[in-house]
Amino acid sequence: MGSISEDLLPAIEEYMTYYTTKCVQRKLNVMTPIEYPEMKRQHENCPAEITGRKRFLLFQLST
C-alpha cells in the first residue's frame, strides 16, 4: 500500500475529469462545466432564451 497522496491523487484527478466532462449541473442549464461556456460563446447574440439542454438541442435541430 502506498502513501495517502499516491492513492488519493489519482482518485481526485479521476473525479475532476468526471465532474467537468460528464456530470451535468442544474445551475449550468443541465450541461457539464465543459459544455456550458461553449454554448454561451455560440449563442451570445441569440435572441431566444435557452433554458436547458432539451431546448438547446431542439434549437440546434430546427436550424
CORKA-V761826 format. One line per field, one symbol per residue. phi: phi as a letter, one per 40 degrees, with the letter a starting at -180 (. if undefined). Layout:
phi=???
This chain:
phi=.ccdccccdccccccccdccbbccbccbffbcdcccccccccbcbccccbbiccccccccccc
